[in-house]
Amino acid sequence: NCELGLGLMNELEAIITKLKPNMDPNFRLFMTALPHPEFPLGLLQMCTKVTNEPPAGLKAGLLRSYTPGVMVDQDKIERVDTPQWRQLLFALCFLHSIVQERRKFSP
């Protein structure tokens, strides 16, 4: 979470600017950050921004959990061949969806 180290982000912006002419075109640096008013704008302008919003509603959250490549795919469902495994997996996805939905109501 880069917003916790704003001083380092200012230094990182200077380092990347200095190294950019000699940088390999395939170089990628992945960072995560929450919005912060003091985050260096130059660093943000150099980046490709991606956002991930939780789905709205319990049903949408469960459907997203069972979308292949997100959390649960067919391989994970069939990994253990007991009925309790599928029930546990569903309970975990259900709990995750409830927590995501309840985040809207926390301070």
Residue pairs with C-beta under 8 A, 6 or more apart in sequence:
1 32
1 33
1 34
2 8
2 9
2 31
2 32
2 33
2 39
3 33
3 34
3 35
3 36
3 39
6 36
6 38
6 39
6 40
9 39
9 40
9 43
10 40
12 43
13 40
13 42
13 43
13 46
16 29
16 43
16 46
17 42
31 47
33 39
54 61
54 100
54 101
54 103
55 61
55 63
55 64
55 100
57 101
58 97
58 98
58 101
61 96
61 97
61 98
61 100
61 101
62 93
62 94
62 97
64 70
64 71
65 71
65 72
65 93
65 96
65 97
66 72
66 93
68 74
71 93
71 96
72 89
72 93
76 89
77 86
77 89
79 85
